[in-house]
Amino acid sequence: MRPIRVLNVVSTFCYNGGIESILLNILKFYDRERFHHDVCCITTEENTLGEEARALGVELLFCRKSVNLRGFSARFRGLLAGRGYDVVHSHVNSWSGALLRGAAEASVPVRVAHIHSAAASLAGRNVGFNPVAKLAAAAVDAVGLRWISRHATHIVGVSQPALDMHWPSWRGEPNRFFIWAGGVDTDRIKPRLEAGIQRGQPAMLISVGSFTPDKNQRELLDILAAVRRRAPGTRLTLIGKGTQSEKLKRRVRDKGLEDAVTLMGMRSDIPELLLDAAVFVTASKREGLPQAVLEAQAAGLPVVASDIPPHREAVAPELRDFLYPLGRAEAAAEHIARLLNCAALRQETGTAARSFIVEKFGQKAGLTRLQDWHAAWVSGTE
């Protein structure tokens, strides 16, 4: 019997710590006797994980997105022709509508929309203040969500809030709506040693995420400045790229933090970089379920994060006291300073965080569940 053929669709296949990390784990560990996975990207950005994917036997396809959704849908339908996919699993929020419409017209039997954000606007989360871009994003959301409802055979959310926002009655359709948070490769991401501080280096904070308005790196710079008033040598490493990259560089200069902030761009060695940090910090305004926060805890890092529902879901109970109100940089700085000043507290909270991730978000159990769903959906036995 031939393997079930799955095409995973993402925006771009670069390591930003979120969807791409989840997908890379799937590509590494799926059951190759039962499944074959490929990847389609809908932008033409650099794909830093492409070589790693191809080494795993994955074909990397491209279908550039467009606000001409009917044209975008038709191009995707053409891309699918003759490839024999049983499942299209789309991770691009409301853009999934056009893709799944094309997949339906190409007679792909299982069409999955995977929603990774609880934001009200999915396509417009990261367009900034450009009014034309906001209008285009609103149109993509309106049409895309309507087409998802019409053409998706199954809709998966990373959390309940991600589904509640757009399908408030989803609990009434248990055979169509599912919750799947992904998982963390806890074999690859090992607990850190007490690095940086004990080696006599400046304390290092680290944050991973696309440089977009929702991720709110602007506030991280305010937090760093407040921390440095308490611990002058503290540094911040930011990993990612995105629409706010140039603005972020200017803000670093304006705040006089050039010597304290390292912008590392896209990296594939994040598990190793986490080992040299003392605290993971994030100021996100919106999330689905933050993969970067899960991975930081898997590395045994304490986390200081903005107090939003997805962070409350993602952090260990022992770390919920380190959540801070958005916009309150001084409050975040107090939490960070408390952790930096007490090695025993860092060790205690980091160990609890690691245990929490292994128990609740280990990727092996999550991947088994996803594979069983794909097989059941294809066979019609769900």
C-alpha positions as CSV (number, residue, x, y, z in Angstrom):
1,M,0.0,0.0,0.0
2,R,1.4,3.4,-1.0
3,P,2.2,6.0,1.7
4,I,-0.3,8.7,2.3
5,R,1.0,11.8,0.6
6,V,0.8,15.1,2.6
7,L,1.6,18.6,1.3
8,N,2.3,21.0,4.2
9,V,1.9,24.7,3.3
10,V,3.7,27.4,5.1
11,S,4.5,31.1,4.4
12,T,8.3,30.6,4.3
13,F,10.5,27.8,5.5
14,C,12.9,29.7,7.8
15,Y,13.6,29.1,11.4
16,N,11.5,31.6,13.3
17,G,10.8,29.3,16.2
18,G,7.0,28.8,15.5
19,I,5.2,27.0,12.7
20,E,8.5,26.1,11.0
21,S,9.9,24.4,14.1
22,I,6.7,22.3,14.4
23,L,6.9,21.3,10.8
24,L,10.6,20.5,10.9
25,N,9.9,18.1,13.8
26,I,7.1,16.4,11.7
27,L,9.5,16.0,8.7
28,K,12.2,14.5,10.9
29,F,10.1,12.0,12.8
30,Y,7.0,11.0,10.8
31,D,6.4,7.3,9.9
32,R,7.9,6.9,6.5
33,E,6.2,3.6,5.8
34,R,2.8,5.2,6.2
35,F,3.3,8.8,5.0
36,H,5.3,11.0,2.6
37,H,5.5,14.7,3.4
38,D,6.4,17.6,1.1
39,V,6.4,21.4,1.8
40,C,5.0,24.3,-0.2
41,C,6.0,27.9,0.6
42,I,3.8,30.9,-0.5
43,T,6.5,33.5,-0.4
44,T,9.8,33.8,-2.2
45,E,11.8,34.6,0.9
46,E,15.0,32.7,1.7
47,N,14.2,29.3,3.0
48,T,17.0,28.5,5.4
49,L,15.6,25.1,6.3
50,G,15.3,24.0,2.7
51,E,18.5,22.1,2.5
52,E,17.7,20.2,5.8
53,A,14.2,19.4,4.4
54,R,15.6,18.1,1.1
55,A,18.1,15.9,2.9
56,L,15.1,14.3,4.5
57,G,13.6,13.4,1.1
58,V,11.1,16.3,1.1
59,E,10.3,18.2,-2.1
60,L,10.1,22.0,-1.6
61,L,7.5,23.7,-3.8
62,F,6.6,27.4,-4.2
63,C,3.3,29.1,-5.0
64,R,3.6,32.9,-4.4
65,K,0.6,34.3,-2.6
66,S,-1.4,37.2,-4.1
67,V,-4.4,39.3,-3.0
68,N,-6.0,38.2,-6.2
69,L,-7.3,35.2,-4.4
70,R,-9.0,33.5,-7.3
71,G,-5.7,33.7,-9.3
72,F,-3.7,32.4,-6.3
73,S,-6.2,29.5,-5.9
74,A,-5.9,28.6,-9.6
75,R,-2.1,28.6,-9.5
76,F,-2.1,26.3,-6.5
77,R,-4.6,24.0,-8.2
78,G,-2.2,23.8,-11.1
79,L,0.7,23.1,-8.8
80,L,-1.2,20.1,-7.4
81,A,-2.0,18.6,-10.8
82,G,-0.6,15.1,-11.2
83,R,1.1,15.0,-7.8
84,G,-1.4,12.7,-6.1
85,Y,-1.6,14.3,-2.7
86,D,-4.1,12.8,-0.3
87,V,-3.8,15.7,2.3
88,V,-3.2,19.4,1.9
89,H,-2.4,20.7,5.4
90,S,-2.2,24.5,5.3
91,H,-0.6,26.5,8.1
92,V,-1.1,30.0,6.7
93,N,-4.2,31.2,8.6
94,S,-6.8,33.0,6.3
95,W,-4.6,32.5,3.2
96,S,-5.5,28.9,3.6
97,G,-9.0,29.6,2.1
98,A,-7.6,30.2,-1.4
99,L,-5.3,27.2,-1.1
100,L,-8.0,24.8,0.1
101,R,-10.4,26.1,-2.6
102,G,-7.7,25.1,-5.2
103,A,-7.1,21.8,-3.4
104,A,-10.9,21.0,-3.6
105,E,-11.0,21.8,-7.3
106,A,-7.9,19.5,-7.7
107,S,-9.9,16.8,-5.9
108,V,-7.6,16.5,-2.9
109,P,-9.8,14.5,-0.5
110,V,-8.5,15.9,2.9
111,R,-8.0,19.6,3.2
112,V,-6.9,21.0,6.6
113,A,-6.8,24.6,7.7
114,H,-4.5,24.9,10.7
115,I,-5.0,28.2,12.6
116,H,-2.0,29.4,14.6
117,S,-3.3,32.7,16.0
118,A,-6.1,33.9,18.1
119,A,-5.9,37.4,16.5
120,A,-9.1,38.9,15.1
121,S,-7.3,39.8,11.9
122,L,-5.2,36.9,10.6
123,A,-3.8,38.2,7.4
124,G,-3.4,41.7,8.8
125,R,-1.5,40.9,12.0
126,N,1.8,42.1,10.8
127,V,1.1,44.8,8.1
128,G,1.8,47.7,10.4
129,F,0.1,51.0,9.8
130,N,-0.1,50.9,6.0
131,P,-3.8,51.7,5.2
132,V,-3.8,50.0,1.8
133,A,-2.2,46.9,3.2
134,K,-4.8,46.8,6.0
135,L,-7.6,47.0,3.5
136,A,-6.0,44.2,1.5
137,A,-5.6,42.1,4.6
138,A,-9.2,42.6,5.6
139,A,-10.3,41.4,2.2
140,V,-8.1,38.3,2.5
141,D,-9.5,37.6,6.0
142,A,-13.1,38.0,4.9
143,V,-12.8,35.8,1.8
144,G,-10.3,33.4,3.2
145,L,-12.2,32.6,6.3
146,R,-15.4,32.1,4.2
147,W,-13.5,29.8,1.8
148,I,-12.0,27.8,4.8
149,S,-15.5,27.2,6.1
150,R,-16.6,26.1,2.7
151,H,-13.7,24.0,1.5
152,A,-11.8,22.7,4.6
153,T,-12.7,19.2,5.5
154,H,-11.0,19.7,8.9
155,I,-10.0,22.8,10.9
156,V,-7.3,22.6,13.5
157,G,-6.4,25.2,16.1
158,V,-3.3,25.4,18.2
159,S,-5.5,26.4,21.1
160,Q,-9.2,26.9,22.0
161,P,-8.9,30.7,21.7
162,A,-7.6,30.3,18.1
163,L,-10.9,28.5,17.2
164,D,-13.1,30.6,19.4
165,M,-12.2,33.8,17.6
166,H,-13.6,32.7,14.2
167,W,-15.8,29.7,14.8
168,P,-17.5,30.2,18.2
169,S,-19.7,27.2,17.8
170,W,-16.9,24.8,16.8
171,R,-17.4,22.6,19.8
172,G,-20.6,21.4,18.2
173,E,-18.7,19.7,15.3
174,P,-16.2,17.4,17.0
175,N,-15.5,15.5,13.8
176,R,-14.4,18.6,12.0
177,F,-12.7,20.8,14.6
178,F,-9.6,19.7,16.5
179,I,-7.0,21.1,18.9
180,W,-3.4,20.3,18.2
181,A,-0.6,22.3,19.7
182,G,2.3,20.7,17.9
183,G,5.1,19.7,20.2
184,V,8.7,20.2,21.2
185,D,11.6,17.9,20.3
186,T,12.9,17.4,23.9
187,D,15.6,15.0,22.7
188,R,17.2,17.7,20.6
189,I,16.5,20.6,23.0
190,K,18.4,19.7,26.1
191,P,18.3,21.4,29.5
192,R,20.8,24.2,29.8
193,L,23.7,24.4,32.2
194,E,24.0,27.5,34.3
195,A,25.8,29.4,31.5
196,G,26.6,33.0,31.0
197,I,26.5,34.4,34.5
198,Q,28.6,31.8,36.2
199,R,31.2,32.0,33.5
200,G,31.7,35.7,34.3
201,Q,30.0,36.9,31.1
202,P,27.3,39.5,31.2
203,A,23.8,38.1,31.8
204,M,22.1,37.4,28.5
205,L,18.4,37.6,27.7
206,I,17.1,36.0,24.6
207,S,14.0,36.3,22.5
208,V,12.9,34.4,19.3
209,G,10.2,35.5,16.9
210,S,9.4,37.3,13.6
211,F,10.1,41.0,13.7
212,T,6.5,42.1,13.4
213,P,4.1,44.4,15.3
214,D,2.4,41.5,17.1
215,K,5.7,40.2,18.5
216,N,6.4,43.7,19.9
217,Q,10.2,43.7,20.1
218,R,9.9,47.5,20.5
219,E,8.8,46.8,24.1
220,L,11.7,44.4,24.6
221,L,14.1,47.3,24.1
222,D,12.3,49.2,26.8
223,I,12.5,46.2,29.1
224,L,16.2,45.8,28.4
225,A,16.9,49.5,29.2
226,A,15.0,49.1,32.5
227,V,16.9,45.9,33.4
228,R,20.2,47.6,32.7
229,R,19.4,50.2,35.3
230,R,19.5,47.3,37.7
231,A,22.1,45.1,36.1
232,P,24.2,47.3,33.8
233,G,26.0,44.5,31.9
234,T,22.8,42.7,30.7
235,R,22.5,42.0,27.0
236,L,19.7,41.0,24.7
237,T,19.8,38.6,21.7
238,L,17.0,38.8,19.2
239,I,16.6,36.0,16.7
240,G,14.3,36.5,13.7
241,K,13.5,38.8,10.8
242,G,10.4,40.5,9.5
243,T,8.6,43.6,8.5
244,Q,9.9,45.6,11.4
245,S,13.6,44.8,11.0
246,E,14.7,48.2,9.9
247,K,12.5,50.1,12.5
248,L,14.0,47.8,15.2
249,K,17.5,48.6,14.1
250,R,16.8,52.3,14.3
251,R,15.2,52.0,17.7
252,V,18.2,50.2,19.0
253,R,20.4,53.1,17.8
254,D,17.9,55.7,19.2
255,K,18.0,54.1,22.6
256,G,21.8,53.9,22.6
257,L,21.7,50.1,22.9
258,E,24.0,49.1,20.0
259,D,26.5,47.5,22.4
260,A,23.8,45.7,24.4
261,V,21.6,44.2,21.6
262,T,22.5,41.5,19.1
263,L,20.2,41.0,16.1
264,M,21.0,37.6,14.8
265,G,18.6,37.2,11.9
266,M,17.3,33.7,11.0
267,R,19.2,30.8,12.7
268,S,18.9,27.1,12.6
269,D,20.9,26.6,15.9
270,I,18.4,28.1,18.3
271,P,18.6,25.1,20.8
272,E,22.3,25.8,21.1
273,L,21.9,29.5,21.5
274,L,19.4,29.0,24.3
275,L,22.1,27.3,26.3
276,D,24.0,30.5,26.7
277,A,21.0,32.6,27.9
278,A,19.9,33.3,31.5
279,V,16.3,34.2,30.8
280,F,13.9,34.0,27.8
281,V,11.7,37.1,27.4
282,T,8.8,37.9,25.1
283,A,6.5,40.9,24.9
284,S,4.0,39.5,22.3
285,K,0.7,41.2,22.0
286,R,-1.0,38.2,20.3
287,E,-0.1,34.5,19.9
288,G,-1.7,31.2,19.0
289,L,0.4,29.0,21.1
290,P,4.0,30.3,21.2
291,Q,6.4,27.6,20.1
292,A,9.4,29.7,21.0
293,V,8.2,29.9,24.6
294,L,7.7,26.1,24.7
295,E,11.2,25.5,23.3
296,A,12.8,27.9,25.8
297,Q,11.3,26.0,28.7
298,A,12.4,22.7,27.1
299,A,15.9,24.1,27.4
300,G,15.4,24.8,31.1
301,L,15.1,28.5,30.8
302,P,12.9,30.6,33.0
303,V,10.5,32.8,30.9
304,V,9.3,36.3,31.5
305,A,6.4,37.0,29.2
306,S,3.5,39.4,28.6
307,D,0.4,38.4,30.4
308,I,-1.9,37.2,27.5
309,P,-4.0,34.0,27.5
310,P,-1.7,32.0,25.2
311,H,1.3,32.7,27.5
312,R,-0.7,31.6,30.5
313,E,-1.4,28.3,28.6
314,A,2.2,27.9,27.5
315,V,4.2,28.5,30.6
316,A,4.7,26.2,33.6
317,P,2.6,27.0,36.6
318,E,5.7,28.0,38.5
319,L,6.4,30.7,35.9
320,R,3.0,32.4,35.9
321,D,4.1,34.8,38.6
322,F,6.7,36.1,36.1
323,L,4.0,37.2,33.6
324,Y,3.8,41.0,33.4
325,P,1.1,43.4,32.1
326,L,1.7,44.6,28.5
327,G,3.2,48.0,28.4
328,R,4.7,47.7,31.9
329,A,8.4,47.5,31.1
330,E,9.4,48.2,34.7
331,A,7.3,45.3,35.9
332,A,9.0,42.9,33.4
333,A,12.4,44.3,34.5
334,E,11.7,43.6,38.1
335,H,10.9,39.9,37.3
336,I,14.0,39.6,35.2
337,A,16.3,41.2,37.8
338,R,14.9,38.9,40.5
339,L,15.8,35.9,38.3
340,L,19.3,37.3,37.4
341,N,20.1,37.9,41.1
342,C,19.3,34.4,42.2
343,A,20.9,31.3,40.6
344,A,18.8,29.0,42.8
345,L,15.6,30.6,41.5
346,R,16.7,30.3,37.9
347,Q,17.5,26.6,38.5
348,E,14.3,25.9,40.3
349,T,12.0,27.6,37.7
350,G,14.0,26.2,34.8
351,T,13.7,22.7,36.0
352,A,10.0,23.0,36.6
353,A,9.6,24.5,33.1
354,R,11.5,21.6,31.5
355,S,9.3,19.0,33.3
356,F,6.2,20.8,32.3
357,I,7.1,20.7,28.6
358,V,8.2,17.1,28.6
359,E,4.9,16.1,30.3
360,K,2.5,18.3,28.3
361,F,4.1,19.2,25.0
362,G,6.5,16.3,24.1
363,Q,6.5,16.1,20.3
364,K,6.4,12.3,20.0
365,A,2.9,11.9,21.4
366,G,1.7,14.9,19.5
367,L,3.1,13.6,16.2
368,T,1.5,10.2,16.7
369,R,-1.9,11.9,17.3
370,L,-1.5,14.0,14.1
371,Q,-0.5,10.9,12.0
372,D,-3.5,9.0,13.3
373,W,-5.8,11.9,12.4
374,H,-4.4,12.1,8.9
375,A,-4.8,8.4,8.3
376,A,-8.3,8.4,9.7
377,W,-9.3,11.4,7.7
378,V,-8.0,9.8,4.5
379,S,-9.8,6.5,5.2
380,G,-13.0,8.3,6.3
381,T,-12.9,6.5,9.7
382,E,-12.6,9.5,12.0
